[in-house]
Amino acid sequence: MPRGRLKYTALAAAISLGAVLPNQLFAQDLTWRTCQPDERRVTCVVDGDTLWYQGTKIRLIGIDTPEVEGRCAAERQIAAQATRYLTKLLNTGLRKIEFNGEDRYGRALARLWVTGGEIGPAMLAAGLAEPFPRRGPPPWCGS
């Protein structure tokens, strides 16, 4: 079995047992920042809906944010804002991660909670994300 598949198979087994990482795992002081292009990614923010936590790439469930290298200037600008906002939220203190499978790109799917509540709804309320899945094309660059 390929090494990546083995990691996610173990993750899937933990998920099937209803595993949620306990709060004490998050008592450590983490400083979140944006991932750099050529770095080995361990714990950092890729964009408004994707991050790395302790070597696991995570895609937030229920939201979609614009792409950092989007189709138009407006998409790229909102993507930068979403990335900064997710980083800011995570720096308030990560409290809980609830994993739920993986997506077609092999990222772990999860909901995350910080000191102020769940991240997905906070990103939606800030106007930096859209519900996912959604109907129609992304709104970032107009029609």
C-alpha positions in Angstrom: 0.0 0.0 0.0 1.5 3.4 -0.9 2.7 5.4 2.1 0.1 8.3 1.6 -2.8 5.8 1.4 -1.6 4.1 4.6 -1.6 7.4 6.5 -5.2 8.1 5.4 -6.3 4.5 6.1 -5.2 5.0 9.7 -7.0 8.4 9.7 -10.1 6.8 8.3 -10.0 4.1 11.0 -9.8 6.8 13.7 -12.7 8.6 12.1 -14.8 5.5 12.0 -14.4 5.2 15.7 -15.7 8.8 16.1 -12.3 10.2 16.9 -12.1 13.9 17.6 -8.8 15.2 18.7 -9.1 16.2 22.4 -8.6 19.8 23.4 -5.5 19.2 25.4 -3.7 18.5 22.1 -4.2 22.1 21.2 -2.8 23.5 24.5 0.5 23.9 22.7 1.3 27.4 21.5 1.1 27.4 17.7 1.7 30.4 15.6 -0.1 30.0 12.3 1.2 31.6 9.2 0.8 31.3 5.4 2.6 28.3 3.8 5.5 29.3 1.7 5.8 27.8 -1.9 8.9 25.7 -1.5 8.8 24.8 2.2 8.1 21.4 3.7 4.6 22.0 5.0 3.8 20.8 8.5 1.5 23.5 10.2 0.5 26.4 8.0 -2.3 27.9 6.0 -2.5 27.3 2.2 -5.6 29.4 1.5 -9.0 30.2 2.9 -10.2 26.6 3.0 -7.0 24.5 3.1 -4.3 24.2 5.8 -1.7 21.8 7.1 -1.8 20.7 10.7 1.1 18.5 12.0 1.8 17.2 8.6 -1.8 16.5 7.6 -3.3 18.5 4.7 -6.9 19.5 5.7 -9.7 20.9 3.6 -12.5 22.6 5.5 -15.9 21.0 5.1 -18.8 23.1 3.9 -17.1 26.1 2.5 -15.3 27.2 -0.7 -13.0 30.1 -0.9 -11.4 31.7 -3.9 -8.1 30.4 -5.3 -4.9 32.2 -4.5 -3.9 31.9 -8.2 -7.5 32.7 -9.4 -8.8 33.6 -12.8 -9.1 37.4 -12.1 -7.7 40.1 -9.9 -10.8 40.2 -7.7 -10.6 36.4 -7.0 -6.9 36.7 -6.1 -7.6 39.7 -3.8 -10.4 37.9 -1.9 -8.3 34.8 -1.7 -5.5 36.7 0.0 -8.1 38.2 2.4 -9.5 34.7 3.1 -6.1 33.3 3.7 -5.2 36.1 6.2 -8.6 35.7 8.0 -8.2 32.0 8.3 -4.7 32.5 9.7 -6.1 35.1 12.2 -8.9 32.8 13.3 -6.5 29.9 13.9 -4.2 32.2 15.9 -7.0 32.7 18.4 -6.5 29.1 19.5 -7.3 25.9 17.7 -9.7 23.9 20.0 -11.0 21.0 18.1 -10.7 19.1 14.8 -13.4 16.7 13.6 -12.3 14.6 10.7 -14.8 13.2 8.1 -13.1 11.3 5.3 -11.0 12.7 2.5 -11.6 14.5 -0.8 -10.7 13.5 -4.3 -7.3 15.2 -4.0 -6.4 13.1 -0.9 -6.9 16.0 1.6 -8.4 15.1 5.0 -11.9 16.7 5.3 -12.6 18.3 8.6 -14.5 20.9 10.6 -12.3 23.0 12.9 -13.2 25.0 16.0 -11.2 27.9 17.5 -11.8 29.9 20.6 -14.7 31.8 19.1 -16.5 28.8 17.4 -16.4 26.9 14.2 -14.3 28.3 11.4 -16.5 27.5 8.4 -19.5 29.6 9.5 -17.1 32.4 10.5 -15.6 32.5 7.0 -19.1 32.6 5.5 -20.2 35.4 7.9 -17.1 37.4 6.9 -18.1 37.2 3.2 -14.8 35.4 2.4 -16.4 32.0 1.5 -19.3 30.4 -0.2 -21.2 27.4 0.9 -19.9 24.2 -0.6 -21.1 22.5 -2.6 -23.0 25.2 -4.4 -24.8 25.6 -7.7 -23.3 27.5 -10.6 -19.9 29.0 -11.1 -17.9 30.6 -8.4 -19.0 34.3 -7.9 -15.4 35.7 -7.5 -14.9 36.9 -11.1 -18.6 37.8 -11.9 -20.4 35.9 -14.7 
